[in-house]
Amino acid sequence: MVALYVGTKKGAWIFRGDGARKKWKLEGPHLLGQLVSHIVADPRDPKSVLMAAKPGHLGPTVYRSVDGGKTFKEAAAPPAFPKGHKQSVKVVFWLTPGHASRPGEWYAGTGPHGIFRSRDGGATWESVDGFNAHPDRVKWFGEGEQGPPDDPNTHSIIVDPRDANHLYAGFSIGGFFESPDGGASWKPLNKGVAADFLPPGEYEYGHDPHCVRISPAKPDRLYQQNHCGMYRLDRPGDAWERIGRNMPKEIGDIGFPIQPHPTDPDTAWVFPMDGTQVWPRTSPGGRPAVYVTRNAGKTWKRQDKGFPKSQAWFTVKRQCFAADAEKNVGLYLGTTSGQIWMSRNEGEKWEPMASHLPPITSLESGPRT
């Protein structure tokens, strides 16, 4: 059975589904009226749920639940840069559970760019100084706080399931980076990625990844949705391949989320959006569709059955595309117009699951408690 954890600009909700995923029980709202950037259940302990939030009168923080999301309590020491740091945390944007061998360990990404670690289930947080105090940090990201419309943010923090110390992280704007030693050192990993907003050339850093996901079935494979296209990287290689070139030209390969299949490394889904001058991004031509590849990006198939055929200007943010781990994989999309769309058959048919929520900022699946 499946649970969906939904963050919005005005609070968080939890949907708990039956075995067929046809009946859902709705819980919430939690933190009604407040921005929730990310809400994630711990796969090591489903009773543990963390929520990255920004209550207006308290500032950026993390809330934690130890009863499966029934109640939440604010962290005693939320993510914060050490004294003397030139910047302060404006938003806790991303949450990632640590390695299976380290219960209680979590990572958080912030805006401005920062990485923080908790070793006690999210109650207290410490700076990952290997990144936050890195001597090249200003070179990589600059001293200002300019960037995407929602300000610079750290996202796509990934823990290699085979190695607790092997980390990845994405920075908008800045690029995608790797650490082999638990965050003590970092290096850019952006070879082959376009940066069309910069003068022509190859750049080690300065890129704008939107979302990067590791394949659960093949951890040496990474999929990336970037401001400048869709890519795949197969380690130990270090050069990304632009698999988005194989998308229909009239659709393009620009968007925010990308979602790999839980058991098939060659399958992944994207929700493309208008990559021209339209902002915020919307469905190309007002005709929303998911595109799936079954061969690691060589070809793509349109999946639009059940979506509106016209005048539907969906925007789906980077944390708002999720897959469950059921036998017939379920897919879930959250839109900034407050809708959740669901497919019970890997995208072949879509149906509305919820409407009238506030603008959705994140959507994650997890085991039902």
SETI-974688 format. One record per residue (C-alpha): residue in three letters; x, y, z; residue number from 1. Coordinates in steps of 0.02 Angstrom, whole numbers, plus 32768, in hexadecimal, padded with zeros to 4 digits. Layout:
// residues N
NODE   aa    px    py    pz    i
NODE  ala     X     Y     Z  NUM
...
***
This chain:
// residues 369
NODE   aa    px    py    pz    i
NODE  met  8000  8000  8000    1
NODE  val  8036  80B1  7FD9    2
NODE  ala  803D  8157  8030    3
NODE  leu  8056  81FE  7FD7    4
NODE  tyr  80A6  8291  8030    5
NODE  val  8073  8337  7FE3    6
NODE  gly  80C5  83DE  8007    7
NODE  thr  8071  847F  7FCF    8
NODE  lys  8082  853A  7FE2    9
NODE  lys  7FFE  8534  806B   10
NODE  gly  8024  8497  80CF   11
NODE  ala  803A  83DB  80BC   12
NODE  trp  7FC4  8349  80A1   13
NODE  ile  7FD8  828C  80A7   14
NODE  phe  7F73  8214  803A   15
NODE  arg  7F6B  815D  806F   16
NODE  gly  7F30  80E2  7FEC   17
NODE  asp  7EE5  8035  7FF2   18
NODE  gly  7F37  7FA0  7F9E   19
NODE  ala  7EE5  7FC8  7EF7   20
NODE  arg  7F10  8082  7F02   21
NODE  lys  7E5B  80AB  7EDE   22
NODE  lys  7E26  80EB  7F89   23
NODE  trp  7E8B  816E  7FE2   24
NODE  lys  7E7E  81B4  8091   25
NODE  leu  7EB1  826A  809F   26
NODE  glu  7F0C  82AD  8139   27
NODE  gly  7F34  8363  8159   28
NODE  pro  7F52  83ED  8145   29
NODE  his  7FF0  83FA  81AA   30
NODE  leu  8035  84AB  81BF   31
NODE  leu  7FA0  84F6  8166   32
NODE  gly  7FCD  8596  810C   33
NODE  gln  8089  8578  8113   34
NODE  leu  8104  854C  8089   35
NODE  val  8138  8494  808B   36
NODE  ser  81C4  8479  800E   37
NODE  his  81D9  83BE  8028   38
NODE  ile  818B  8334  8091   39
NODE  val  81DC  8288  8091   40
NODE  ala  81BE  81E3  80EC   41
NODE  asp  8255  8181  8127   42
NODE  pro  8260  80DD  80C5   43
NODE  arg  82C2  8094  8158   44
NODE  asp  8235  80BE  81D2   45
NODE  pro  818D  80F5  8188   46
NODE  lys  8158  813D  822F   47
NODE  ser  81DE  81C1  8216   48
NODE  val  81A9  8250  81A3   49
NODE  leu  8207  82F4  8189   50
NODE  met  81C1  8396  8146   51
NODE  ala  8226  842A  8106   52
NODE  ala  81C0  84C5  812A   53
NODE  lys  81C6  8581  8136   54
NODE  pro  8146  85C2  81B1   55
NODE  gly  8140  867D  8197   56
NODE  his  815E  86AF  824B   57
NODE  leu  81E2  862B  8272   58
NODE  gly  824D  8624  81D6   59
NODE  pro  8291  8589  817C   60
NODE  thr  828F  84EA  81E2   61
NODE  val  826D  842F  81E4   62
NODE  tyr  81DB  83D8  8237   63
NODE  arg  81E3  8320  8265   64
NODE  ser  8163  829A  828A   65
NODE  val  8182  81F6  82E4   66
NODE  asp  80D0  81B6  82D2   67
NODE  gly  80C0  81A7  8215   68
NODE  gly  808C  825A  81F7   69
NODE  lys  8000  826A  8277   70
NODE  thr  805C  82F1  82D9   71
NODE  phe  80F5  835C  82B6   72
NODE  lys  8172  83B4  8326   73
NODE  glu  81F0  8437  82F2   74
NODE  ala  82A9  8408  82F2   75
NODE  ala  8306  8443  838C   76
NODE  ala  8395  8482  831E   77
NODE  pro  8361  849B  8267   78
NODE  pro  83DE  84B0  81DA   79
NODE  ala  8442  8550  81EE   80
NODE  phe  84EB  858B  81B0   81
NODE  pro  856F  859B  8238   82
NODE  lys  8594  8643  8287   83
NODE  gly  8601  86AD  8216   84
NODE  his  85B8  8668  8175   85
NODE  lys  858D  86F2  80FB   86
NODE  gln  84E0  86AD  80D5   87
NODE  ser  8449  8671  8137   88
NODE  val  83CE  85E8  810C   89
NODE  lys  8333  862D  80B6   90
NODE  val  82DC  8588  8093   91
NODE  val  82F4  84D0  80B6   92
NODE  phe  82CF  8490  8008   93
NODE  trp  82FB  83D6  8000   94
NODE  leu  8300  833E  8072   95
NODE  thr  8356  8297  8054   96
NODE  pro  835C  8200  80C9   97
NODE  gly  840A  81BE  80E8   98
NODE  his  844F  8112  80C1   99
NODE  ala  83F1  8076  80FB  100
NODE  ser  8484  804B  816C  101
NODE  arg  8475  80F1  81C9  102
NODE  pro  83C9  8100  8218  103
NODE  gly  83A1  81B0  824E  104
NODE  glu  8415  8203  81D0  105
NODE  trp  83C8  8285  815B  106
NODE  tyr  8406  830B  80E3  107
NODE  ala  83B7  83B3  80C0  108
NODE  gly  83D6  842D  8031  109
NODE  thr  83B3  84E6  8046  110
NODE  gly  83AA  858C  7FEF  111
NODE  pro  8426  85DF  7FE5  112
NODE  his  848D  8546  7FB9  113
NODE  gly  84B3  84DD  8051  114
NODE  ile  84B8  8427  8089  115
NODE  phe  848F  83F0  813A  116
NODE  arg  848D  8349  8193  117
NODE  ser  8427  8302  8222  118
NODE  arg  845C  8266  8280  119
NODE  asp  83C6  825E  82F5  120
NODE  gly  8331  824F  8282  121
NODE  gly  8324  8308  825B  122
NODE  ala  8321  834C  830E  123
NODE  thr  83C5  83A9  82FB  124
NODE  trp  8429  83DC  8261  125
NODE  glu  84E0  8401  8242  126
NODE  ser  8537  8458  81B2  127
NODE  val  8590  83EA  8133  128
NODE  asp  8628  845A  8136  129
NODE  gly  867E  83F9  80AC  130
NODE  phe  8602  8450  803A  131
NODE  asn  85C6  84EA  8099  132
NODE  ala  8678  8522  80BE  133
NODE  his  86C9  84E0  801E  134
NODE  pro  874F  8559  7FDF  135
NODE  asp  8706  8554  7F2E  136
NODE  arg  8652  8571  7F64  137
NODE  val  8653  8629  7F32  138
NODE  lys  86A4  85FD  7E8C  139
NODE  trp  861F  857A  7E69  140
NODE  phe  8587  85DF  7E9D  141
NODE  gly  85BB  8694  7EB6  142
NODE  glu  85A0  86FE  7F51  143
NODE  gly  84F3  873E  7F23  144
NODE  glu  844C  86E9  7F32  145
NODE  gln  8410  86FF  7E7F  146
NODE  gly  83D2  8669  7E20  147
NODE  pro  832D  8617  7DEF  148
NODE  pro  8288  8671  7E11  149
NODE  asp  8279  8616  7EB9  150
NODE  asp  832E  8645  7EE6  151
NODE  pro  83C3  85CF  7EE5  152
NODE  asn  83A0  8527  7F35  153
NODE  thr  83F9  8484  7F5C  154
NODE  his  8399  83EB  7F24  155
NODE  ser  83AB  8339  7EE4  156
NODE  ile  8417  8301  7F76  157
NODE  ile  8437  824A  7F51  158
NODE  val  8486  81C3  7FBD  159
NODE  asp  84CF  8130  7F5C  160
NODE  pro  8473  8096  7F9E  161
NODE  arg  8516  8033  7F96  162
NODE  asp  8583  80B1  7FF1  163
NODE  ala  8548  8122  807E  164
NODE  asn  85D6  819D  805E  165
NODE  his  85B7  81B2  7FA4  166
NODE  leu  8549  824B  7F8D  167
NODE  tyr  8507  82B5  7EFF  168
NODE  ala  84B1  835E  7F03  169
NODE  gly  8464  83D8  7E87  170
NODE  phe  8470  8495  7E91  171
NODE  ser  8401  850F  7E32  172
NODE  ile  8466  856C  7DF9  173
NODE  gly  8511  851C  7E08  174
NODE  gly  8509  846C  7DC3  175
NODE  phe  850D  83B8  7DFD  176
NODE  phe  8596  8384  7E77  177
NODE  glu  85DA  82E4  7EC5  178
NODE  ser  8629  82B6  7F6B  179
NODE  pro  8682  820F  7F87  180
NODE  asp  869F  8229  8041  181
NODE  gly  85FD  8256  8097  182
NODE  gly  8602  830D  8069  183
NODE  ala  86B5  8333  809D  184
NODE  ser  86E6  835E  7FEA  185
NODE  trp  8685  8388  7F4B  186
NODE  lys  86A6  8395  7E91  187
NODE  pro  8639  83CB  7DFD  188
NODE  leu  85EC  8344  7D8F  189
NODE  asn  85A9  83A5  7CF9  190
NODE  lys  860A  836B  7C61  191
NODE  gly  859B  8364  7BC6  192
NODE  val  8510  83D1  7C10  193
NODE  ala  84DE  846C  7BAE  194
NODE  ala  84D7  8519  7BFD  195
NODE  asp  847C  857D  7B78  196
NODE  phe  846A  8615  7BEA  197
NODE  leu  8529  862A  7BEE  198
NODE  pro  859D  865D  7B5F  199
NODE  pro  85C6  85CC  7AE9  200
NODE  gly  8640  8551  7B35  201
NODE  glu  8656  84BF  7BAC  202
NODE  tyr  8640  84E5  7C65  203
NODE  glu  8677  8480  7CFB  204
NODE  tyr  85F3  84D4  7D67  205
NODE  gly  856D  855A  7D58  206
NODE  his  84E4  84E5  7D17  207
NODE  asp  842E  84DD  7D49  208
NODE  pro  83F5  842B  7D70  209
NODE  his  833C  8423  7D96  210
NODE  cys  8332  8372  7DD9  211
NODE  val  83A9  82DD  7DDF  212
NODE  arg  8373  822E  7E0F  213
NODE  ile  83D6  818D  7E27  214
NODE  ser  8391  80EC  7DDF  215
NODE  pro  835C  807D  7E71  216
NODE  ala  8379  7FE4  7E03  217
NODE  lys  8425  801B  7DC4  218
NODE  pro  847B  8098  7E37  219
NODE  asp  8503  80B9  7DB7  220
NODE  arg  8480  8110  7D4C  221
NODE  leu  8444  81C2  7D69  222
NODE  tyr  83BB  8220  7D0C  223
NODE  gln  83BA  82DE  7D07  224
NODE  gln  8338  835F  7CD4  225
NODE  asn  8396  8401  7CB8  226
NODE  his  836A  84B3  7C87  227
NODE  cys  83C3  8484  7BE5  228
NODE  gly  8383  83D7  7BBF  229
NODE  met  8374  8323  7BFD  230
NODE  tyr  840C  82B7  7C1E  231
NODE  arg  8447  820B  7C55  232
NODE  leu  84EC  81E0  7CA9  233
NODE  asp  8530  8130  7CBD  234
NODE  arg  85BA  8123  7D3D  235
NODE  pro  864D  8110  7D4A  236
NODE  gly  8640  8186  7CB5  237
NODE  asp  863D  8240  7CD5  238
NODE  ala  85ED  8284  7C35  239
NODE  trp  8531  829B  7C29  240
NODE  glu  84D5  8266  7B8A  241
NODE  arg  8447  82D7  7B51  242
NODE  ile  83BB  8259  7B3C  243
NODE  gly  833D  82E6  7B28  244
NODE  arg  8378  82FF  7A74  245
NODE  asn  830B  8268  7A4C  246
NODE  met  826C  82BD  7A85  247
NODE  pro  81F4  8304  7A01  248
NODE  lys  8239  83AC  79C8  249
NODE  glu  8191  8402  79DE  250
NODE  ile  8191  83CC  7A96  251
NODE  gly  8248  83E1  7AC2  252
NODE  asp  82A3  83A0  7B5A  253
NODE  ile  8289  8429  7BDB  254
NODE  gly  822E  840F  7C7F  255
NODE  phe  824A  83F7  7D38  256
NODE  pro  822B  8345  7D77  257
NODE  ile  8270  829E  7D3D  258
NODE  gln  823F  81F7  7D89  259
NODE  pro  8299  8150  7D6E  260
NODE  his  8240  80A9  7D78  261
NODE  pro  825A  8051  7E20  262
NODE  thr  8292  7FAB  7DD3  263
NODE  asp  82BD  7FCB  7D1B  264
NODE  pro  8356  803B  7D02  265
NODE  asp  832C  805A  7C4B  266
NODE  thr  8282  80A5  7C72  267
NODE  ala  8266  8159  7CA9  268
NODE  trp  81DD  81DB  7C9C  269
NODE  val  81E1  8298  7C82  270
NODE  phe  815F  8320  7C7C  271
NODE  pro  819C  839A  7BF6  272
NODE  met  816C  8451  7BF9  273
NODE  asp  8179  84E4  7B83  274
NODE  gly  8232  850D  7B77  275
NODE  thr  8221  85B2  7B1C  276
NODE  gln  8208  8659  7B72  277
NODE  val  8169  8624  7BCD  278
NODE  trp  817B  8636  7C88  279
NODE  pro  8144  85E5  7CF6  280
NODE  arg  815A  8549  7C8C  281
NODE  thr  80BA  84F8  7C4D  282
NODE  ser  8085  8462  7BE6  283
NODE  pro  80B8  847C  7B2F  284
NODE  gly  8020  84C2  7AD4  285
NODE  gly  7FB2  84A5  7B6B  286
NODE  arg  7FB2  83E9  7B47  287
NODE  pro  7FFF  8390  7BDD  288
NODE  ala  8053  82E8  7BC8  289
NODE  val  80D4  8279  7C19  290
NODE  tyr  815C  822D  7BAD  291
NODE  val  81AA  8184  7BD5  292
NODE  thr  8248  812F  7B97  293
NODE  arg  825E  8074  7BA3  294
NODE  asn  830E  8072  7B5A  295
NODE  ala  836F  80EE  7BC4  296
NODE  gly  8341  8184  7B5B  297
NODE  lys  8358  8145  7AA9  298
NODE  thr  829F  815B  7A84  299
NODE  trp  820C  81AB  7ADD  300
NODE  lys  8151  8186  7ADC  301
NODE  arg  80C8  8204  7B01  302
NODE  gln  804F  81D5  7B8D  303
NODE  asp  7FBA  824B  7B92  304
NODE  lys  7F21  81DB  7BA5  305
NODE  gly  7EB0  8227  7C29  306
NODE  phe  7EFF  82D4  7C27  307
NODE  pro  7E9E  8368  7BDE  308
NODE  lys  7EB5  8377  7B22  309
NODE  ser  7EC6  8435  7B20  310
NODE  gln  7ECB  84D2  7B8B  311
NODE  ala  7F22  847B  7C1D  312
NODE  trp  7FBB  84DF  7C4E  313
NODE  phe  8008  846D  7CD0  314
NODE  thr  80A6  849A  7D2D  315
NODE  val  80FB  840C  7D8C  316
NODE  lys  818E  8436  7DFC  317
NODE  arg  822A  83CE  7E16  318
NODE  gln  81F0  8373  7EB5  319
NODE  cys  8142  834F  7E70  320
NODE  phe  8153  82AC  7E0D  321
NODE  ala  8156  8209  7E6F  322
NODE  ala  814C  814E  7E52  323
NODE  asp  8116  80CA  7ECD  324
NODE  ala  8163  801D  7EE0  325
NODE  glu  80C7  7FB6  7EB9  326
NODE  lys  80CA  7F27  7E3B  327
NODE  asn  806F  7F92  7DBC  328
NODE  val  80CE  8032  7DDB  329
NODE  gly  8063  80C7  7E07  330
NODE  leu  8095  8176  7DD2  331
NODE  tyr  805F  821A  7E23  332
NODE  leu  806B  82CE  7DE6  333
NODE  gly  8048  836B  7E4B  334
NODE  thr  8025  8411  7DF7  335
NODE  thr  8032  84C6  7E2D  336
NODE  ser  7F76  84D2  7E10  337
NODE  gly  7F5B  845B  7EA2  338
NODE  gln  7F34  83B9  7E46  339
NODE  ile  7F7C  830B  7E5B  340
NODE  trp  7F76  8299  7DC4  341
NODE  met  7F8E  81DD  7DD6  342
NODE  ser  7FB3  814A  7D64  343
NODE  arg  7FA4  8097  7DA3  344
NODE  asn  7FF5  804D  7D07  345
NODE  glu  809C  80A4  7CEC  346
NODE  gly  8054  813B  7C94  347
NODE  glu  7FE5  80E6  7C14  348
NODE  lys  7F4A  8139  7C5D  349
NODE  trp  7F3C  81CF  7CD1  350
NODE  glu  7EAE  8207  7D42  351
NODE  pro  7E98  8296  7DBE  352
NODE  met  7EB1  825C  7E71  353
NODE  ala  7E9C  8302  7ECD  354
NODE  ser  7E6E  83B6  7EA3  355
NODE  his  7E62  8460  7EF6  356
NODE  leu  7EFF  844E  7F5F  357
NODE  pro  7F74  84E4  7F6C  358
NODE  pro  8004  84ED  7EEE  359
NODE  ile  8063  844A  7F03  360
NODE  thr  811C  845A  7F29  361
NODE  ser  8149  83A3  7F47  362
NODE  leu  8100  82F6  7F38  363
NODE  glu  8155  8259  7F78  364
NODE  ser  8117  81A6  7F87  365
NODE  gly  813F  8135  8018  366
NODE  pro  8105  8098  8070  367
NODE  arg  8060  80A0  80CA  368
NODE  thr  8073  809A  8187  369
***
